[in-house]
Amino acid sequence: MPSDHRPPSTIPQRATHPLFRRLRAAWRLLSLVAALGVAAGLFFLTAGPWSSFRRRSLWLHRTGRLVLRALSVRFVVEGEPRPRTGVVASNHVSYLDIPVLAAATPQVFLAKSEVRDWPVVGWFARVAGTQFIDRKRRSDVARQNADFVHIVEHDAVLTLFLEGTSTDGTAVAPFRSSLLEPVIEHGWSVTPAAMHYTCTGGDVAQDVCWWGDMGFFEHLFRLVQVDTVTAHLRFGNPVASAEDRKALASHLHGEVSALKTCTEKTLTPAAIGA
């Protein structure tokens, strides 16, 4: 009998009864609401509105783990040791990337300016110390670069999604170099990281990855109906700074793409269904 050579994430699984799927989805949503409530309380108990980036990143670390547990998302960290300070460059395929990366190691994120005003998500992003930027305004990029220095100098990890948007996860989009200006100026090294998802009872590109014009809440309801979701996060060796930001962006893109490919090659259907 010929073997099934389809990618592991697309191999069919035993169907789940629709009623059970809906009940499980409702439970996961209720668990998520409870987790966010607990996280909000922990913020005022352990961090507070005037706390440092380091303390906020530690709070987000705990919050990320609570969110993943509520959504029944498994996460596996592979590769090199997790960074404790400095800059991380990662691909971006879903809003799940935030809790997964945060659960792996405390960090501060960069987000587009619109996220600041999103219901619920916006509040959590603001109190987590997220840096908001309007990529269309060059002056905003320059202002934000100055803030990056403050974050890194206060022993926090700053994570950049250099693709500038989220994708369907099939490939790593070209990296934008503008946000690497302070890296060049201060000679910081950058740790590459690759996100990759697998699932059973759903389609990774449509039910896990969040991209294009997908609505947030509509997609979230699809996500919680998936049987199992596993996030695979792989860190690489730190990449030394360069004299040219475009060259550095290209180098980092190659490293992240290689890490993603390495993860894909090590996955098996048995590992995904475990």
C-alpha positions as CSV (number, residue, x, y, z in Angstrom):
1,M,0.0,0.0,0.0
2,P,1.5,3.4,-0.9
3,S,2.3,5.7,1.9
4,D,0.5,9.1,2.5
5,H,3.0,11.8,1.5
6,R,0.8,14.7,2.3
7,P,2.1,17.3,4.8
8,P,1.3,16.1,8.4
9,S,-1.0,19.0,9.1
10,T,-3.3,18.0,6.2
11,I,-3.6,14.2,7.0
12,P,-7.3,13.5,7.8
13,Q,-8.2,12.7,11.3
14,R,-11.2,10.9,12.8
15,A,-14.2,13.3,12.8
16,T,-15.4,14.8,16.0
17,H,-19.2,14.9,16.7
18,P,-20.6,18.4,15.9
19,L,-22.3,18.7,19.2
20,F,-19.2,17.8,21.2
21,R,-17.2,20.3,19.0
22,R,-19.6,23.1,19.9
23,L,-19.6,22.3,23.6
24,R,-15.9,22.1,23.7
25,A,-15.7,25.4,21.8
26,A,-18.0,27.1,24.3
27,W,-15.9,25.7,27.2
28,R,-12.7,27.1,25.7
29,L,-14.2,30.5,25.2
30,L,-15.5,30.6,28.8
31,S,-12.0,29.5,29.9
32,L,-10.4,32.2,27.8
33,V,-12.7,34.9,29.4
34,A,-11.8,33.5,32.9
35,A,-8.1,33.5,32.0
36,L,-8.2,37.1,30.9
37,G,-10.0,38.1,34.0
38,V,-7.4,36.4,36.2
39,A,-4.6,38.0,34.1
40,A,-6.1,41.5,34.5
41,G,-6.2,41.0,38.3
42,L,-2.6,39.8,38.3
43,F,-1.5,42.9,36.4
44,F,-2.6,45.2,39.2
45,L,-1.2,42.9,41.9
46,T,2.2,42.2,40.3
47,A,2.9,44.9,37.8
48,G,0.8,48.0,37.7
49,P,0.4,51.0,35.3
50,W,3.8,52.5,36.1
51,S,5.9,49.3,36.2
52,S,9.0,48.7,34.1
53,F,9.1,46.9,30.8
54,R,10.7,44.0,32.6
55,R,7.9,43.6,35.1
56,R,5.3,44.0,32.3
57,S,7.0,41.3,30.2
58,L,7.0,39.0,33.2
59,W,3.3,39.6,33.6
60,L,2.7,38.9,29.9
61,H,4.7,35.7,30.3
62,R,2.2,34.4,32.9
63,T,-0.7,35.7,30.8
64,G,0.5,33.9,27.7
65,R,0.6,30.6,29.6
66,L,-2.9,31.2,30.9
67,V,-4.3,31.9,27.5
68,L,-2.7,28.9,25.9
69,R,-4.0,26.6,28.6
70,A,-7.5,28.1,28.2
71,L,-7.5,27.5,24.5
72,S,-6.0,24.0,24.9
73,V,-3.0,25.0,22.7
74,R,0.1,23.0,23.2
75,F,3.4,24.7,22.6
76,V,6.9,23.2,22.0
77,V,10.1,25.3,22.2
78,E,13.0,23.9,20.2
79,G,16.5,24.9,19.1
80,E,18.9,27.2,20.9
81,P,18.4,28.5,24.5
82,R,15.6,31.0,24.9
83,P,16.8,34.6,24.9
84,R,16.6,36.6,28.2
85,T,17.4,40.0,26.9
86,G,17.9,41.7,23.5
87,V,16.0,41.6,20.2
88,V,14.1,38.7,18.6
89,A,13.0,38.6,15.0
90,S,10.2,36.2,14.2
91,N,7.8,35.3,11.4
92,H,4.1,36.2,12.1
93,V,1.2,33.9,11.2
94,S,-1.5,34.3,13.9
95,Y,-2.5,36.3,17.0
96,L,-1.5,33.1,18.8
97,D,2.1,34.0,18.1
98,I,1.9,36.6,20.9
99,P,0.9,34.3,23.8
100,V,3.2,31.5,22.5
101,L,6.3,33.7,22.3
102,A,5.4,35.4,25.6
103,A,4.9,32.0,27.3
104,A,8.3,30.9,26.0
105,T,10.2,33.8,27.5
106,P,9.2,37.3,28.9
107,Q,9.1,39.9,26.2
108,V,7.7,43.1,24.8
109,F,6.1,43.3,21.4
110,L,5.7,45.8,18.5
111,A,2.2,46.2,17.0
112,K,0.5,48.3,14.4
113,S,-1.2,51.4,15.8
114,E,-4.8,50.1,15.2
115,V,-4.3,47.4,17.8
116,R,-4.3,50.0,20.5
117,D,-8.1,50.6,20.0
118,W,-9.2,47.0,19.6
119,P,-11.8,45.8,22.2
120,V,-10.1,43.8,25.0
121,V,-7.0,43.0,23.0
122,G,-6.1,46.7,22.9
123,W,-6.2,47.1,26.7
124,F,-4.0,44.0,27.2
125,A,-1.6,45.2,24.6
126,R,-1.3,48.6,26.2
127,V,-0.7,47.4,29.7
128,A,1.8,44.8,28.4
129,G,4.1,47.6,27.3
130,T,3.4,46.9,23.6
131,Q,5.0,49.5,21.3
132,F,2.6,50.8,18.7
133,I,3.7,52.2,15.4
134,D,2.3,53.6,12.2
135,R,4.6,52.1,9.6
136,K,3.3,54.6,7.0
137,R,4.7,57.6,8.9
138,R,8.5,57.7,8.7
139,S,8.6,60.1,11.7
140,D,6.7,57.5,13.8
141,V,9.3,54.9,12.9
142,A,12.1,57.2,14.0
143,R,10.3,57.9,17.3
144,Q,9.8,54.2,18.0
145,N,13.4,53.4,17.3
146,A,14.3,55.6,20.2
147,D,11.9,53.8,22.5
148,F,13.5,50.4,21.5
149,V,16.7,51.5,23.1
150,H,14.9,52.1,26.4
151,I,13.3,48.6,26.3
152,V,16.5,46.7,25.5
153,E,18.6,48.7,28.1
154,H,16.0,47.7,30.8
155,D,16.8,44.0,30.3
156,A,13.7,43.1,28.4
157,V,13.3,41.1,25.2
158,L,11.9,43.1,22.3
159,T,10.3,41.0,19.6
160,L,9.9,42.3,16.0
161,F,7.6,40.8,13.3
162,L,9.7,42.1,10.4
163,E,7.3,40.8,7.7
164,G,5.0,43.7,8.6
165,T,1.9,41.6,8.5
166,S,0.7,38.1,9.3
167,T,0.7,35.3,6.6
168,D,-0.9,31.9,5.9
169,G,2.3,30.2,7.2
170,T,3.3,28.6,4.0
171,A,6.5,30.8,3.6
172,V,8.2,33.6,5.4
173,A,7.4,36.9,3.6
174,P,10.3,39.4,2.9
175,F,11.5,41.3,6.0
176,R,11.3,45.1,6.2
177,S,14.5,46.7,7.3
178,S,13.3,50.1,8.8
179,L,12.9,48.7,12.3
180,L,16.4,47.4,12.4
181,E,18.0,50.9,12.4
182,P,18.6,50.9,16.2
183,V,20.0,47.4,16.0
184,I,22.6,48.7,13.5
185,E,23.3,51.9,15.5
186,H,23.9,50.1,18.8
187,G,25.4,46.9,17.5
188,W,22.8,44.6,19.0
189,S,22.6,41.0,18.0
190,V,19.3,39.6,17.0
191,T,17.9,36.1,17.8
192,P,15.9,34.6,14.9
193,A,12.8,32.6,15.8
194,A,10.3,30.7,13.7
195,M,6.7,30.0,14.4
196,H,5.0,26.9,12.9
197,Y,1.6,25.4,13.7
198,T,0.1,21.9,13.3
199,C,-3.5,20.8,14.1
200,T,-5.9,18.0,13.9
201,G,-9.6,18.4,13.1
202,G,-9.0,21.6,11.1
203,D,-7.0,23.4,8.5
204,V,-3.9,25.3,9.7
205,A,-4.0,28.0,7.0
206,Q,-7.7,28.8,7.6
207,D,-8.4,27.9,11.2
208,V,-5.1,28.6,13.0
209,C,-3.3,31.2,10.9
210,W,-4.9,34.6,10.9
211,W,-4.2,36.7,7.8
212,G,-5.6,38.8,5.0
213,D,-9.1,40.1,5.7
214,M,-10.1,37.5,8.2
215,G,-12.3,38.9,11.0
216,F,-10.8,38.4,14.5
217,F,-13.9,37.0,16.4
218,E,-15.1,34.9,13.4
219,H,-11.6,33.4,13.2
220,L,-11.4,32.9,17.0
221,F,-14.7,30.9,16.9
222,R,-13.2,28.6,14.2
223,L,-10.0,28.2,16.2
224,V,-11.7,27.0,19.4
225,Q,-13.5,24.3,17.3
226,V,-10.3,22.7,16.1
227,D,-9.5,19.4,17.9
228,T,-5.9,20.0,18.8
229,V,-3.4,22.9,18.0
230,T,0.3,22.6,18.6
231,A,2.6,25.6,18.3
232,H,6.2,24.9,17.4
233,L,8.6,27.7,18.3
234,R,12.3,27.3,17.3
235,F,15.0,29.7,18.3
236,G,18.3,30.1,16.3
237,N,21.7,31.3,17.2
238,P,22.0,35.1,17.7
239,V,22.9,37.0,14.5
240,A,25.5,39.7,14.8
241,S,24.6,43.2,13.7
242,A,25.7,44.5,10.3
243,E,26.7,47.8,8.7
244,D,23.7,47.8,6.5
245,R,20.1,47.2,7.7
246,K,18.9,45.7,4.4
247,A,21.7,43.1,4.5
248,L,20.8,42.3,8.1
249,A,17.1,42.0,7.2
250,S,18.0,39.6,4.4
251,H,20.2,37.6,6.6
252,L,17.6,37.3,9.3
253,H,15.0,36.3,6.7
254,G,17.2,33.4,5.6
255,E,17.8,32.3,9.2
256,V,14.0,32.4,10.1
257,S,13.1,30.5,6.9
258,A,15.8,27.9,7.6
259,L,14.4,27.4,11.2
260,K,10.9,27.0,9.9
261,T,12.0,24.4,7.3
262,C,13.9,22.6,10.0
263,T,10.8,22.4,12.2
264,E,8.7,21.1,9.2
265,K,11.2,18.4,8.4
266,T,11.2,17.1,12.0
267,L,7.4,16.7,12.3
268,T,5.6,13.4,11.8
269,P,1.9,12.5,11.8
270,A,2.5,10.6,15.1
271,A,4.0,13.6,16.8
272,I,1.2,15.9,15.7
273,G,-1.6,13.6,17.0
274,A,0.2,12.9,20.3
